[in-house]
């Protein structure tokens, strides 16, 4: 424990009894125990934080290696087919074509002018006897 042997520990306890007395010794031991427990807790928290940071760094490194592999595979496919793959351009072209198609259709203003009042024409109903 703390790099000291039983003899040194016994000497420390005897000196503590002489200086503190038997009345204050249990209270002092409780405080020392709480201090050691808090130091251990802080050390464990620091250890876990460092381990989590190392884990995050490892995951980031692994993700970058996967990205590099995907980039290499994409470049291989481009060179193999000798075609530039750009899905964003294809999507934008399709959207532009759709806009052109819808721009050619007449709008509501072109079909019928807006009226302020609505009128209904009465139709004659034929009565059958």
C-alpha positions in Angstrom: 0.0 0.0 0.0 1.6 3.3 -1.2 5.0 1.6 -1.5 5.4 1.3 2.3 5.8 -1.9 4.3 4.0 -3.1 7.4 6.8 -1.7 9.7 6.5 1.8 8.3 2.8 1.8 8.4 2.8 0.7 12.1 5.3 3.5 12.9 2.9 6.1 11.1 -0.1 4.8 13.2 1.9 5.1 16.5 2.9 8.6 15.7 -0.6 9.5 14.7 -1.9 8.1 18.0 0.7 10.2 19.9 -0.1 13.4 18.1 -3.8 13.1 17.6 -4.7 11.1 20.6 -7.2 8.3 20.8 -10.2 10.7 20.7 -9.4 12.4 17.4 -7.8 9.5 15.6 -11.0 7.8 14.3 -12.2 11.1 12.9 -8.9 11.8 11.3 -8.9 8.3 9.7 -12.4 8.9 8.3 -11.2 12.2 6.7 -8.1 10.5 5.3 -10.3 7.7 3.9 -12.7 10.2 2.3 -9.7 12.1 0.8 -8.2 8.9 -0.7 -11.6 7.9 -2.0 -12.1 11.3 -3.7 -8.5 11.1 -5.2 -9.3 7.6 -6.6 -12.6 8.9 -8.1 -10.8 11.8 -9.8 -8.2 9.5 -11.1 -10.8 7.1 -12.5 -12.7 10.0 -14.1 -9.5 11.2 -15.7 -8.7 7.7 -16.9 -12.1 7.2 -18.4 -12.0 10.6 -20.2 -8.6 9.8 -21.7 -9.8 6.4 -22.8 -12.9 7.9 -24.4 -10.8 10.5 -26.2 -8.4 7.7 -27.4 -11.4 5.7 -28.6 -12.9 8.7 -30.4 -9.5 9.3 -32.1 -9.3 5.6 -33.1 -12.9 5.8 -34.5 -12.0 8.9 -36.4 -8.9 7.4 -37.9 -10.9 4.3 -38.9 -13.6 6.4 -40.5 -10.9 8.3 -42.5 -9.4 5.0 -43.7 -12.8 3.9 -44.9 -13.3 7.2 -46.6 -10.0 6.8 -48.3 -10.9 3.3 -49.5 -14.2 4.6 -50.8 -12.5 7.4 -52.7 -10.0 4.9 -54.2 -12.9 2.6 -55.3 -14.8 5.5 -56.8 -11.6 6.6 -58.7 -11.1 3.1 -59.9 -14.7 2.9 -61.2 -14.4 6.2 -62.9 -11.2 5.1 -64.7 -12.6 1.7 -65.5 -15.8 2.9 -67.2 -14.1 6.1 -68.4 -17.2 8.0 -67.4 -17.6 10.9 -65.0 -20.2 10.0 -62.4 -21.9 13.1 -61.1 -25.4 12.3 -59.7 -25.9 15.9 -58.6 -25.6 17.2 -62.2 -28.0 14.6 -63.4 -30.5 15.5 -60.7 -30.2 19.2 -61.5 -30.7 18.5 -65.2 -33.8 16.6 -64.5 -35.1 19.4 -62.3 -34.4 22.0 -65.0 -36.2 19.8 -67.6 -39.2 19.5 -65.3 -39.3 23.3 -64.7 -39.2 23.8 -68.5 -42.1 21.4 -68.9 -44.2 23.2 -66.2 -43.3 26.6 -67.5 -45.0 25.7 -70.9 -48.3 24.9 -69.2 -50.8 27.8 -69.0 -51.3 29.4 -65.6 -54.7 30.3 -64.0 -54.5 33.8 -65.3 -54.1 32.7 -68.9 -57.0 30.2 -68.7 -59.7 32.4 -67.2 -59.7 35.9 -65.9 -60.5 36.5 -62.2 -64.0 37.7 -61.5 -65.1 39.7 -58.5 -68.6 38.2 -58.3 -69.8 34.7 -59.0 -73.0 34.2 -60.8 -74.9 31.1 -61.6 -77.1 30.7 -64.6 -80.5 29.1 -64.0 -81.3 26.2 -66.2 -84.8 25.3 -67.1 -85.8 21.9 -65.9 -88.0 19.9 -68.1 -91.0 18.5 -66.3 -92.1 15.1 -67.4 -95.9 14.4 -66.9 
